[in-house]
Amino acid sequence: MMIEDAIRITEIMLGLAFIQQSIEHLHRPRDEKLLFLPRIVLSALLVLGFQTHWVLLGLVGLSLFILRRFHGPYNGGSDRMGLLILVCLTFVHFAPNNFWQEIAFGYLAVQLILSYVISGWVKVVNPAWRSGRALQDVFAFTTYPVSENLRGYAKQPKLLCVMSWCVMGFELLFPLALIHANLLFAALIIAATFHLANAVLFGLNRFFWIWLCAYPSIIWFQGNYIP
């Protein structure tokens, strides 16, 4: 994948993800509408590819006001990843030459890899994850309506222990997917399926869309920098 194509795909996906996130704020207090209505407009322009440099800069500025309004990234990791992608794209477009463009876009790919590895490491050093207890608590105490019928899984500790180690193993070994393009595509499909399951079962829908936005960067990175 050429870097120009990967960047453009990332812009379109990020714009759509931001629109999806922002729509829910249109029924919130007026001060939120004043932040998220312009975000929808700028995100639509990003999808269309209109004045991308300045649209990205406008979205960065607006993101700073949103951070101030909510005293930080109120949706945690998904908001941080969204801001990371946005800032990397902005650096790409304002970079003085191709070398710095690749540095900025490659940084996004590396951060995506680290997001899985660090998540796996945090889990594996936690006894509750190694025993499967953490997943038991997730199923037992979830309040998301769709997952009500899945509470029974909390009573299957052996299964959840296996599932825990599958998740941790995949996250820790994710960098090995860079060895070959086909292996990377398979790993990204598995990762996307994992995010989709979390969205459907536990309402973590923002993670699904935002993490997918970063996938073009790692596909480009693997194709251009891994022998």
C-alpha positions as CSV (number, residue, x, y, z in Angstrom):
1,M,0.0,0.0,0.0
2,M,1.3,3.4,-1.0
3,I,1.6,6.0,1.8
4,E,-0.7,8.4,0.0
5,D,-3.5,5.7,-0.2
6,A,-3.0,4.7,3.5
7,I,-3.2,8.3,4.6
8,R,-6.3,9.0,2.6
9,I,-8.1,5.9,3.9
10,T,-7.1,6.8,7.4
11,E,-8.6,10.3,6.9
12,I,-11.9,9.0,5.6
13,M,-12.2,6.4,8.4
14,L,-11.3,8.9,11.1
15,G,-13.8,11.4,9.8
16,L,-16.6,8.9,9.8
17,A,-15.6,7.7,13.3
18,F,-15.7,11.3,14.6
19,I,-19.1,11.9,13.1
20,Q,-20.4,8.8,14.7
21,Q,-19.0,9.8,18.1
22,S,-20.3,13.4,17.8
23,I,-23.9,12.7,16.9
24,E,-24.7,11.4,20.4
25,H,-23.8,14.9,21.8
26,L,-26.4,16.7,19.7
27,H,-29.0,15.9,22.3
28,R,-26.8,17.0,25.2
29,P,-26.5,20.5,26.8
30,R,-25.9,23.6,24.5
31,D,-22.2,23.9,25.4
32,E,-21.6,20.4,24.0
33,K,-23.5,21.1,20.8
34,L,-21.4,24.1,20.2
35,L,-18.3,21.8,20.3
36,F,-19.6,18.8,18.5
37,L,-21.6,20.4,15.7
38,P,-18.5,22.0,14.2
39,R,-16.7,18.7,14.8
40,I,-19.3,17.0,12.6
41,V,-18.9,19.6,9.9
42,L,-15.1,19.5,9.9
43,S,-15.2,15.6,10.0
44,A,-17.4,15.6,6.9
45,L,-15.0,17.9,5.1
46,L,-12.2,15.6,6.1
47,V,-14.1,12.7,4.5
48,L,-14.6,14.7,1.3
49,G,-10.9,15.7,1.3
50,F,-11.6,19.5,1.2
51,Q,-8.8,21.7,2.5
52,T,-7.5,18.7,4.5
53,H,-4.5,20.6,6.0
54,W,-6.7,23.3,7.6
55,V,-9.5,20.9,8.5
56,L,-7.1,18.7,10.5
57,L,-5.7,21.7,12.2
58,G,-9.2,22.9,13.1
59,L,-10.1,19.4,14.5
60,V,-6.9,19.5,16.6
61,G,-7.9,22.9,18.0
62,L,-11.5,21.7,18.6
63,S,-10.2,18.6,20.4
64,L,-8.3,20.8,22.9
65,F,-11.6,22.6,23.7
66,I,-13.3,19.2,24.1
67,L,-10.5,18.0,26.4
68,R,-11.0,21.1,28.5
69,R,-14.8,20.7,28.6
70,F,-14.5,17.1,29.9
71,H,-11.3,17.5,31.9
72,G,-9.5,15.0,29.8
73,P,-10.3,12.2,27.4
74,Y,-13.6,11.2,29.0
75,N,-13.9,8.0,27.0
76,G,-10.4,6.9,28.0
77,G,-8.3,4.9,25.5
78,S,-10.6,5.4,22.5
79,D,-10.4,9.2,22.8
80,R,-6.6,9.0,23.3
81,M,-6.2,6.9,20.1
82,G,-8.5,9.2,18.2
83,L,-6.4,12.2,19.2
84,L,-3.2,10.3,18.4
85,I,-4.4,9.5,14.9
86,L,-5.6,13.1,14.4
87,V,-2.3,14.6,15.5
88,C,-0.2,12.2,13.4
89,L,-2.3,13.0,10.3
90,T,-1.8,16.7,11.0
91,F,1.9,16.3,11.2
92,V,1.9,14.3,8.0
93,H,0.2,17.1,6.1
94,F,2.4,19.8,7.6
95,A,5.6,17.9,7.3
96,P,8.3,19.6,5.2
97,N,9.2,16.6,3.1
98,N,8.4,12.9,2.5
99,F,10.9,11.7,5.2
100,W,9.1,13.5,8.0
101,Q,5.7,12.4,6.6
102,E,6.8,8.8,6.9
103,I,8.2,9.4,10.4
104,A,4.8,10.8,11.5
105,F,2.7,8.0,9.9
106,G,5.2,5.3,11.0
107,Y,4.9,6.6,14.6
108,L,1.1,5.9,14.4
109,A,1.9,2.3,13.3
110,V,4.3,1.8,16.1
111,Q,1.9,3.2,18.7
112,L,-0.8,0.8,17.4
113,I,1.5,-2.1,17.9
114,L,2.4,-0.9,21.4
115,S,-1.3,-0.5,22.3
116,Y,-1.8,-4.2,21.9
117,V,1.5,-5.3,23.5
118,I,1.2,-3.0,26.6
119,S,-2.4,-4.1,27.0
120,G,-1.3,-7.7,27.0
121,W,1.5,-7.0,29.5
122,V,-0.7,-5.1,31.9
123,K,-3.1,-8.2,31.9
124,V,-0.4,-10.9,32.2
125,V,1.2,-9.4,35.3
126,N,-2.3,-9.2,36.9
127,P,-3.1,-12.4,38.8
128,A,-6.8,-11.8,38.2
129,W,-6.3,-12.0,34.5
130,R,-4.0,-15.0,34.7
131,S,-6.6,-16.9,36.6
132,G,-9.6,-15.8,34.5
133,R,-11.1,-14.0,37.4
134,A,-11.0,-10.6,35.6
135,L,-13.2,-11.9,32.8
136,Q,-15.5,-13.5,35.4
137,D,-16.1,-10.1,36.9
138,V,-16.7,-8.6,33.5
139,F,-19.5,-11.0,32.7
140,A,-20.9,-11.1,36.2
141,F,-21.1,-7.3,36.8
142,T,-21.7,-5.9,33.3
143,T,-24.6,-3.5,33.1
144,Y,-24.8,-3.4,29.3
145,P,-28.3,-4.8,28.3
146,V,-27.1,-6.9,25.3
147,S,-24.8,-8.9,27.6
148,E,-27.4,-9.8,30.2
149,N,-27.9,-13.2,28.7
150,L,-24.2,-13.8,28.9
151,R,-23.9,-13.6,32.6
152,G,-23.8,-17.4,32.8
153,Y,-20.3,-17.4,31.5
154,A,-19.2,-16.0,34.9
155,K,-19.9,-19.5,36.2
156,Q,-17.5,-21.2,33.8
157,P,-14.1,-20.3,35.3
158,K,-12.1,-22.8,33.2
159,L,-13.4,-21.5,29.9
160,L,-12.8,-17.9,31.0
161,C,-9.2,-18.8,32.0
162,V,-8.6,-20.1,28.6
163,M,-10.2,-17.1,27.0
164,S,-8.0,-14.8,29.2
165,W,-4.8,-16.5,28.0
166,C,-5.9,-16.4,24.4
167,V,-6.5,-12.6,24.7
168,M,-3.2,-12.0,26.5
169,G,-1.2,-14.3,24.2
170,F,-2.6,-12.6,21.1
171,E,-1.8,-9.1,22.4
172,L,1.7,-10.0,23.5
173,L,2.6,-11.8,20.3
174,F,0.9,-9.2,18.0
175,P,4.3,-7.8,16.8
176,L,5.1,-11.2,15.2
177,A,2.3,-10.5,12.7
178,L,4.7,-8.1,11.0
179,I,6.7,-11.0,9.7
180,H,4.5,-11.5,6.7
181,A,1.7,-9.5,5.0
182,N,-0.8,-12.4,5.1
183,L,-0.1,-13.0,8.8
184,L,-0.7,-9.3,9.5
185,F,-4.0,-9.3,7.7
186,A,-5.1,-12.4,9.7
187,A,-4.0,-10.7,13.0
188,L,-5.9,-7.5,12.1
189,I,-9.0,-9.5,11.3
190,I,-8.8,-11.3,14.7
191,A,-8.2,-8.0,16.4
192,A,-11.1,-6.3,14.7
193,T,-13.3,-9.2,15.6
194,F,-12.2,-8.9,19.2
195,H,-13.1,-5.1,19.2
196,L,-16.4,-5.8,17.5
197,A,-17.3,-8.4,20.1
198,N,-16.5,-5.9,22.9
199,A,-18.7,-3.4,21.1
200,V,-21.6,-5.8,20.7
201,L,-21.4,-7.5,24.1
202,F,-20.2,-4.6,26.4
203,G,-21.0,-1.4,24.5
204,L,-17.3,-0.5,23.8
205,N,-18.2,0.7,20.3
206,R,-15.8,3.5,20.2
207,F,-12.8,1.2,20.4
208,F,-13.9,-0.7,17.3
209,W,-14.1,2.2,15.0
210,I,-11.0,4.1,16.3
211,W,-8.7,1.2,16.3
212,L,-9.7,0.3,12.7
213,C,-8.7,3.8,11.7
214,A,-5.1,3.1,12.6
215,Y,-4.9,-0.2,10.6
216,P,-3.9,1.4,7.2
217,S,-0.8,2.8,8.9
218,I,0.5,-0.6,10.0
219,I,-0.4,-2.3,6.7
220,W,1.7,0.4,5.0
221,F,4.5,0.1,7.6
222,Q,4.7,-3.6,7.2
223,G,4.8,-3.4,3.4
224,N,7.5,-0.8,3.3
225,Y,9.8,-1.4,6.3
226,I,9.7,-5.1,7.1
227,P,11.8,-7.3,4.9
